Amino acid sequence: MIPSSTPVRWGILGYARIARENVIPAILRSNNSVLHALASREPEKLGEARKRYDFVKGYTSYEDLLRDPDVDAVYIPLPNALHVPWTLQAAAHGKHVLCEKPLAMNAADCERAIAACVERGVLLMEGFMVRYTARTSAVVDVLRSGELGELRFIHSEYRFRLSNPASIKLRPELGGGALYDVGCYAVDFVGVATDAFARTETGRPDSMGPLPESVHVASVCEGGVDHSLSALLKYPDGLVAALHCGFNSEKRIFSEIVGTTGVLEVPDWVSDEAGTLTLTTANGRREISFDASDRYRLEIEGFADAIRGRGSPRVRLVESARNARVLDRIFAGIE
């Protein structure tokens, strides 16, 4: 374990846009982490990174970065199909792993990654930065208040128009498709909601919501990946969840949670900007305000604190495993 007063030294596997635009700047803003090393297989990208950021070591090999004894944790922003292979390699080298979502392309591989990290005694967390926003905390607070009553319906959508025909998001061999890219957020949103409700009902902080008992899917697929997908999930307690994701229509990010005694509207639910939720009950309609959040910095600091023995990762491994099982059920329904 790293002493609580010692900053976590990060290595980055790949110079993907989310790394250079979001996560690396978050590490530099953090109060408990430093950027130690970056690896890119493209020398020109490594050179660009050196001009833009200050780090100690630059590598053109991911393996060489993992062999660096001064790297405590790695961030993996590689294409989806490479998440598990490089998580396994990182664990074998004793590195803690923050891996972009989705952690794996199927539940079996997700369990392999989890088992490898547990066996080597390193922490692993799936990178759902949305878990670190005040917006998400406000949603959980409403669920725990009991004002919604029993959950009956959840609607969650995340779609946008993908204009780049050469995007890796459209390459099936790299784990492309709308469900992997943005639909996994909707799956996780439902999990956050059902888990919060289960914890309120049982009074146990480790309680989890159920898995769906049936899944129905409608999708539009081209080139081996889903461009638009809707899934209807029915749960054994009477809850129905409707999820939608897509690359082929105007951007919309919206969720709502409907209970027996209230409705909660959650606009732009992955954003970390300040805003409001709308809660409607028999007592009327009211706005619930929340502040802006530095979601990527909070994600880095939260995971680094867990590495240093101060708290736990906000995305639990059992949640990642559950999400992977739900994704498997949805993919099985694609015709």
C-alpha positions in Angstrom: 0.0 0.0 0.0 1.2 3.5 -0.8 1.5 5.8 2.2 -1.4 8.2 2.5 1.0 11.2 2.2 2.7 9.9 -1.0 1.2 10.8 -4.4 0.2 8.0 -6.7 2.4 7.9 -9.8 0.4 7.3 -13.0 1.2 5.7 -16.3 -1.0 6.2 -19.3 -1.4 3.4 -21.9 -2.1 5.2 -25.1 -2.6 8.8 -26.1 -6.4 8.6 -26.9 -8.5 11.8 -26.9 -10.1 11.1 -23.6 -6.7 10.7 -22.0 -5.2 13.9 -23.5 -8.3 16.1 -23.1 -9.7 14.8 -19.8 -7.8 12.3 -17.7 -4.2 13.6 -18.0 -5.3 17.2 -17.2 -7.3 15.7 -14.2 -4.2 14.0 -12.9 -2.3 17.3 -13.2 -5.1 19.1 -11.3 -5.3 16.4 -8.6 -4.0 16.7 -5.0 -2.8 13.2 -4.6 -1.4 12.1 -8.0 1.4 12.8 -10.5 1.8 12.0 -14.2 4.9 9.8 -14.3 4.8 8.0 -17.7 3.0 7.9 -21.0 3.2 5.2 -23.7 2.2 5.6 -27.3 3.1 3.3 -30.1 3.2 6.3 -32.5 6.4 8.3 -31.9 4.8 11.5 -33.3 2.0 11.3 -30.7 4.5 10.7 -27.9 6.4 13.8 -29.1 3.2 15.8 -29.1 2.4 14.6 -25.6 5.9 15.7 -24.4 5.3 19.2 -25.8 1.9 19.4 -24.1 2.5 17.8 -20.8 5.3 17.4 -18.3 6.1 13.7 -17.4 9.2 11.8 -16.5 9.2 8.8 -18.8 7.9 8.4 -22.4 7.6 4.9 -24.0 6.8 3.6 -27.4 5.9 0.3 -25.9 3.1 -0.4 -23.4 5.0 -3.3 -22.1 8.0 -1.1 -21.2 5.8 1.3 -19.3 4.3 -1.7 -17.3 7.9 -2.7 -16.5 8.7 0.7 -15.0 9.0 0.1 -11.2 8.0 3.7 -10.5 4.5 3.4 -12.0 2.0 2.7 -9.3 -1.2 2.8 -11.4 -2.2 2.8 -15.0 -5.0 4.4 -16.9 -6.3 2.4 -19.9 -8.1 4.5 -22.6 -7.5 2.0 -25.4 -10.2 0.7 -27.7 -12.8 -1.5 -26.0 -11.4 -4.8 -27.3 -8.0 -4.1 -25.7 -9.3 -3.3 -22.2 -9.1 -6.8 -20.7 -5.8 -7.9 -22.4 -4.0 -4.8 -21.0 -5.8 -5.0 -17.6 -4.4 -8.6 -17.3 -0.9 -7.4 -18.3 -1.0 -4.5 -15.9 -2.2 -6.8 -13.0 0.6 -9.2 -13.8 3.1 -6.3 -13.3 1.5 -5.4 -10.0 -0.1 -2.1 -11.3 -3.4 -0.8 -10.1 -5.8 -0.2 -13.0 -8.3 2.4 -13.9 -9.8 1.2 -17.1 -12.2 3.1 -19.3 -15.7 1.8 -19.7 -16.8 -0.8 -20.7 -14.4 -2.8 -18.6 -14.9 -5.8 -20.9 -16.7 -6.9 -24.0 -18.5 -9.7 -22.2 -19.2 -11.0 -18.7 -16.7 -13.9 -18.8 -13.8 -11.5 -19.7 -14.9 -9.1 -17.1 -14.7 -11.8 -14.5 -11.2 -12.8 -15.8 -10.0 -9.2 -15.3 -11.5 -9.0 -11.9 -10.0 -12.3 -10.8 -6.5 -11.4 -12.1 -6.5 -8.1 -10.2 -7.8 -9.7 -7.0 -5.2 -12.4 -7.2 -2.4 -9.9 -7.6 -3.7 -7.7 -4.9 -4.2 -4.6 -7.1 -7.2 -2.4 -7.3 -9.3 -2.3 -10.5 -12.0 0.2 -11.3 -14.2 0.8 -14.4 -14.0 4.4 -15.5 -17.5 5.7 -15.1 -16.6 9.3 -14.3 -20.4 10.0 -14.0 -20.3 8.4 -10.6 -18.2 11.3 -9.3 -20.7 14.1 -10.1 -22.9 16.1 -7.8 -25.8 15.3 -10.3 -25.4 11.6 -9.6 -25.2 12.2 -5.8 -28.4 14.2 -6.0 -30.2 11.4 -7.8 -29.1 8.9 -5.1 -30.2 11.3 -2.4 -33.7 11.5 -3.8 -33.9 7.7 -4.1 -32.7 7.2 -0.5 -35.3 9.8 0.7 -38.1 7.5 -0.2 -40.1 10.3 -2.0 -40.4 8.2 -5.2 -41.9 5.2 -3.4 -41.3 1.8 -5.1 -39.5 1.9 -8.4 -41.8 1.2 -11.4 -40.1 2.6 -14.5 -36.7 3.9 -15.5 -36.0 5.6 -18.8 -32.4 6.4 -19.8 -31.1 7.5 -23.2 -27.7 8.6 -24.6 -27.4 9.3 -28.3 -25.6 11.5 -30.7 -24.8 11.8 -34.4 -21.4 10.2 -35.2 -20.1 12.1 -38.2 -16.7 10.4 -38.6 -17.0 7.3 -40.8 -13.5 6.3 -39.9 -14.1 6.3 -36.1 -13.0 3.3 -34.1 -16.5 3.4 -32.7 -17.6 1.8 -35.9 -15.0 -1.0 -36.0 -16.4 -4.3 -34.7 -13.0 -5.8 -34.2 -12.1 -3.0 -31.7 -15.4 -3.2 -29.8 -17.3 -0.6 -31.6 -21.0 0.1 -31.5 -23.4 2.4 -29.6 -24.1 0.0 -26.8 -20.5 -0.4 -25.8 -19.7 3.3 -26.3 -22.7 5.1 -24.6 -25.3 2.5 -23.9 -23.2 1.1 -21.1 -23.8 4.5 -19.3 -27.6 3.8 -19.4 -27.1 0.3 -18.1 -25.0 1.7 -15.3 -27.6 4.4 -14.5 -30.2 1.7 -14.0 -27.8 -0.1 -11.7 -27.1 3.0 -9.7 -30.8 3.6 -9.2 -31.8 0.0 -8.3 -28.8 -0.3 -6.0 -29.7 2.9 -4.1 -33.3 1.7 -3.7 -32.1 -1.7 -2.5 -29.8 -0.2 0.1 -32.6 2.0 1.3 -35.0 -0.9 1.6 -32.5 -3.2 3.4 -30.5 -0.7 5.3 -27.3 -2.6 4.1 -24.7 -0.6 2.2 -23.7 -3.7 0.2 -27.2 -4.4 -1.1 -27.6 -4.6 -4.9 -30.6 -4.4 -7.1 -31.8 -7.5 -9.1 -30.8 -8.6 -12.6 -33.5 -8.3 -15.2 -35.6 -11.5 -15.7 -36.3 -10.7 -19.4 -34.8 -8.4 -22.1 -36.3 -7.3 -25.4 -34.1 -5.5 -28.0 -34.7 -3.6 -31.2 -31.6 -2.4 -33.1 -30.3 -1.0 -36.3 -26.9 -2.4 -37.2 -24.5 -1.6 -40.0 -21.0 -2.9 -40.7 -21.1 -5.3 -37.8 -22.0 -2.7 -35.1 -25.2 -1.3 -33.6 -25.9 2.3 -34.7 -29.1 2.5 -32.8 -30.4 0.3 -30.0 -33.3 0.2 -27.6 -33.7 -2.4 -24.9 -36.6 -3.1 -22.6 -35.6 -4.7 -19.3 -38.2 -6.3 -17.0 -37.2 -7.0 -13.4 -38.7 -9.5 -11.0 -40.0 -6.8 -8.6 -42.1 -5.2 -11.3 -39.7 -2.6 -12.5 -39.3 -1.9 -16.2 -36.3 -0.1 -17.6 -36.2 1.3 -21.2 -32.8 2.1 -22.5 -31.8 3.8 -25.8 -28.4 4.6 -27.3 -27.3 5.6 -30.8 -24.9 7.2 -33.2 -27.4 8.2 -35.9 -29.6 10.9 -34.5 -29.6 14.3 -32.8 -27.8 14.3 -29.4 -30.0 13.7 -26.4 -28.9 12.7 -22.9 -31.9 12.3 -20.5 -33.1 10.0 -17.8 -36.1 9.7 -15.6 -37.1 7.5 -12.7 -40.7 6.8 -12.0 -42.0 5.5 -8.7 -45.3 4.8 -7.1 -45.3 8.3 -5.4 -43.0 10.4 -7.5 -41.2 11.1 -10.8 -37.6 12.3 -11.0 -36.3 13.9 -14.2 -32.6 13.9 -14.8 -31.5 16.0 -17.8 -28.0 15.6 -19.3 -27.3 13.0 -16.7 -23.6 12.3 -17.6 -22.7 16.0 -17.3 -20.7 17.5 -14.5 -22.1 21.0 -15.0 -24.3 22.7 -12.4 -28.0 22.2 -12.9 -31.3 21.0 -11.5 -33.3 17.8 -11.2 -37.1 18.0 -11.3 -39.1 16.0 -8.7 -42.8 15.7 -9.0 -44.9 14.2 -6.2 -48.4 14.6 -4.8 -47.0 17.7 -3.0 -46.2 19.4 -6.3 -43.2 20.0 -8.5 -39.9 21.3 -7.3 -36.4 21.8 -8.6 -33.4 20.3 -6.8 -30.2 22.2 -7.5 -26.6 20.9 -7.5 -23.2 22.4 -8.1 -20.7 21.7 -10.8 -18.2 18.9 -10.3 -14.7 18.2 -11.7 -15.7 14.6 -12.4 -12.4 13.4 -13.9 -10.3 15.0 -11.2 -12.6 13.5 -8.5 -12.4 10.1 -10.2 -8.6 10.2 -10.2 -8.4 11.4 -6.6 -11.0 8.9 -5.4 -9.2 6.0 -7.0 -5.8 7.2 -5.8 -7.1 7.5 -2.3 -8.4 4.0 -2.5 -4.9 2.8 -3.5 -3.5 4.7 -0.5 -6.0 2.9 1.8 -8.3 5.9 2.2 -11.8 4.7 1.1 -12.9 2.4 -1.7 -13.4 2.7 -5.4 -16.8 4.2 -6.1 -17.5 1.7 -8.9 -17.4 -1.6 -7.2 -16.3 -4.8 -9.0 -19.6 -6.5 -8.3 -21.3 -3.6 -10.1 -19.0 -3.9 -13.1 -19.7 -7.6 -13.2 -23.4 -7.1 -13.0 -23.3 -4.5 -15.8 -21.4 -6.9 -18.0 -24.0 -9.5 -17.5 -26.8 -7.1 -18.5 -24.8 -6.1 -21.6 -24.5 -9.7 -22.5 -28.3 -10.2 -22.2 -28.9 -7.1 -24.4 -26.4 -8.2 -27.1 -28.0 -11.7 -27.1 -31.2 -10.0 -28.1 -29.8 -8.3 -31.2 -31.2 -9.8 -34.4 
